[in-house]
Structures are given as C-alpha cells and as structure tokens.
Amino acid sequence: MMITTAVKVWALNNPNSFIRSLLLLCSVCLLLVSAGCAASSTTIIEEEVVTNPKPMYSYTSLVIRDLELERGLYSDSPDAEMSQRDLRYVKLPGELSEHIERYIKSRRIYKKISRDGQPDAATLLLTGKFIRLGRFKISVAISLRDGVSGQEVAYFRQTLWDVLDTTDSISQLGREVADFIGRIQYK
C-alpha cells in the first residue's frame, strides 16, 4: 500500500489566486483604515476667526460667562414639568464653564481666571450659546470679547459628534474650548 501526499502550491501565476490575494489585501487595508477612523476624534471645528487688532497675549485675565441654553433645545414640556433629565440639562452651562475654567487654569495662559469677575482693559470675556443639543450632537458658538469695548476679538463654532450622553461629553467640550484659546494666544 502506497500513500501519496499531494501538495498544492498557492501560486500567484494563477488568475484566481491572484484575485483572491488582491481581495484579501484590500480587505485588510480597509479594516485597518476603518479601525483608525473609529479611534479618531469626533470633534469638528466648523469655524475659527480671530479679528483682534492687538495681540491675544496682551490679555492677562479671562472672565468666563455661562453659555446661553434655550429650553427648547432639550425639552418640549412647559417649565412646571421638569423631569430629572431636564434638570441635568439646566446645569450644563455651569458645568461647561467649570470645565473650561479648569482646563484654562491648567495651561496657565492667564494670570487671573474667574467666572464672576468684572472685565477691564486687559480682560477677555468668554460668552456664547448652545446651538444644538441632543443625544448624538452638541454644537456651540463661543465668542471672546474685549473687556472694555465689548468688541468681538475671536469666534469659535464647534460640533461634537457621536455623543451618547450629553452630560458626559461636556468635559471634552470644555477641553476643546480651552484648546481653541491656547491656539489663538500668539495670533
């Protein structure tokens, strides 16, 4: 009795095996690219404008005001019927201001940072509003104004996508606003 072992060599000179190899390579590349996209940021900066005639580093203090949040962005019910969810949304502007203040302080850009101070000639005033607020998307428009004239010196509009819980994403949004303020310091 004789046992014969057959070995089939996978050669690229066969048209079918070449196509299979190419498809396998393309599939692996597609998986690597999609894995890279999944790990990337979901923040989209829509607009950044600096219109200040004097350098941004000449401001030594920052006053942060809570962003405006209209009730219609997060609720359809009248004021008397506030649910637990609505009560969390009401607190979002204050929480965002706290996060912005914390991140700006950690960068040591300004000598004085407050949420209730009075603006003067060396102060920037941070104001803004929530444009859109929902389960999957948060949009804000931030304005930096000169402390004395009230003239807008910088504008920042941003959207945070893939938000599963708005209250948990406020910290990331505060970091993005602080990054914007850090980027424009020497413009």
C-alpha positions in Angstrom: 0.0 0.0 0.0 1.4 3.3 -1.0 0.4 6.7 0.5 0.6 9.6 -1.8 0.7 13.1 -0.4 -0.4 15.9 -2.6 0.7 19.4 -2.0 -0.9 22.2 -3.9 1.3 25.2 -4.2 -0.5 28.5 -3.9 1.0 30.3 -6.9 0.3 33.9 -7.9 0.5 33.0 -11.5 -3.0 31.5 -11.4 -5.5 34.3 -12.1 -8.0 33.1 -9.4 -5.4 33.0 -6.7 -4.1 36.5 -7.7 -7.6 37.9 -7.4 -8.1 36.3 -4.1 -4.8 37.7 -2.8 -5.7 41.1 -4.0 -9.1 41.0 -2.4 -7.6 39.8 0.9 -5.0 42.6 0.8 -7.8 45.2 0.1 -9.9 43.8 2.9 -7.1 44.0 5.4 -6.3 47.6 4.3 -10.0 48.6 4.6 -10.1 47.1 8.1 -7.0 49.0 9.2 -8.4 52.3 7.8 -11.8 51.8 9.5 -10.1 50.9 12.8 -8.1 54.2 12.5 -11.3 56.1 11.9 -13.0 54.6 14.9 -10.2 55.7 17.2 -10.1 59.3 15.8 -11.7 62.3 17.3 -15.4 63.1 16.7 -14.9 66.8 17.1 -15.4 69.0 14.1 -14.3 72.6 14.3 -16.5 74.4 11.9 -15.1 77.9 12.2 -12.3 79.8 14.0 -11.9 83.5 13.5 -9.5 85.9 15.2 -10.2 89.6 14.5 -8.4 91.3 17.3 -6.2 94.3 16.2 -3.8 93.8 19.1 -2.0 90.5 20.0 -4.1 88.0 22.0 -1.2 87.5 24.5 -1.7 91.1 25.7 -4.8 90.0 27.7 -3.8 88.8 31.2 -7.2 87.8 32.6 -10.3 85.8 31.4 -13.8 86.1 32.6 -16.0 83.1 31.7 -19.8 83.6 31.5 -22.1 80.6 31.3 -23.3 79.8 27.8 -26.9 80.5 26.9 -29.1 77.4 26.7 -32.6 77.7 25.4 -35.1 75.3 27.0 -36.4 74.4 23.5 -33.1 72.7 22.6 -33.6 69.9 25.2 -37.3 69.8 26.2 -40.8 70.2 24.7 -42.5 70.3 28.1 -43.6 73.5 29.9 -41.5 74.9 32.8 -43.7 73.3 35.5 -43.0 69.8 34.3 -39.2 69.5 34.6 -38.0 65.9 34.6 -34.8 64.6 36.1 -33.3 64.7 32.5 -34.3 68.3 32.1 -32.8 69.3 35.4 -29.5 67.8 34.3 -29.6 69.8 31.1 -30.3 73.1 33.0 -27.0 72.5 34.8 -24.9 72.1 31.6 -23.9 75.7 31.1 -22.5 75.9 34.6 -20.7 72.6 34.3 -19.2 73.6 30.9 -17.9 76.9 32.4 -16.3 74.9 35.3 -14.6 72.6 32.8 -13.3 75.5 30.7 -12.0 77.3 33.8 -10.2 74.1 35.0 -8.6 73.4 31.6 -7.5 77.1 31.1 -6.1 77.2 34.6 -4.1 74.0 33.9 -2.5 75.7 30.9 -1.5 78.8 32.9 -2.3 81.2 30.0 -3.9 83.9 32.1 -2.9 85.4 35.4 -6.5 85.7 36.6 -9.4 83.5 35.6 -12.9 83.9 37.1 -16.5 83.2 36.3 -17.9 86.3 38.1 -15.2 89.0 37.7 -15.6 92.4 36.2 -13.9 92.9 32.8 -11.2 95.6 32.3 -8.8 96.6 29.6 -6.6 93.5 30.0 -9.6 91.1 30.2 -11.2 88.8 27.7 -14.8 88.0 28.2 -15.9 84.5 27.1 -19.6 84.3 26.1 -21.6 82.0 23.8 -24.5 79.8 23.3 -25.5 76.2 22.6 -26.7 76.0 19.1 -27.8 72.4 19.1 -28.1 69.9 21.9 -29.1 66.3 21.5 -28.2 62.7 22.1 -25.7 62.5 19.2 -24.6 66.1 18.6 -23.6 69.1 20.6 -22.9 72.4 18.8 -21.7 75.6 20.5 -20.7 79.1 19.4 -18.1 80.8 21.6 -17.2 84.4 21.4 -14.2 86.1 23.1 -14.8 89.8 23.6 -12.6 92.7 24.7 -13.3 93.6 28.3 -13.8 97.3 27.8 -15.3 97.8 24.4 -17.2 94.5 24.2 -15.9 94.1 20.6 -15.6 90.5 19.5 -11.9 89.6 19.1 -12.3 85.8 18.4 -15.1 83.5 17.4 -15.2 79.7 17.6 -18.0 77.4 16.4 -17.7 73.7 17.0 -19.7 70.5 16.8 -19.1 67.4 18.9 -20.5 64.3 17.1 -21.2 60.7 18.3 -22.3 61.9 21.7 -24.1 59.1 23.6 -24.8 61.2 26.7 -24.6 64.9 26.5 -23.9 65.4 30.2 -20.8 63.1 30.0 -19.4 64.9 26.9 -19.3 68.4 28.5 -15.8 67.8 29.8 -14.5 67.0 26.3 -16.2 70.1 25.0 -14.5 72.2 27.7 -11.2 70.8 26.7 -11.8 71.7 23.1 -12.7 75.3 24.0 -9.5 75.5 26.1 -7.5 74.2 23.1 -9.0 76.9 20.9 -8.0 79.6 23.5 -4.5 78.1 23.6 -4.2 78.0 19.8 -5.0 81.7 19.3 -2.7 83.1 22.0 0.0 84.1 19.5 -2.2 85.2 16.6 
